[in-house]
């Protein structure tokens, strides 16, 4: 399971937007050459173990919509900072 699957599942839960529509929207968004689109692509296609993913989905659904959005914003920010850290180290 990927972060995109988790995102689609949690956003669908709060908004009643079809998961397939959410995934399609992201796939269309990431085909740009924009740096932010590359970040989204890199993060959202990361595979994580199914047992962890199911736990994460459950916890995101138990919280508020803002909690789910903030979780993904923090994932992007953490990944961006790690890229910056590695570029400085190299």
Order of alpha helices (4+ residues) and beta strands (2+ residues): alpha-alpha-alpha-alpha-alpha
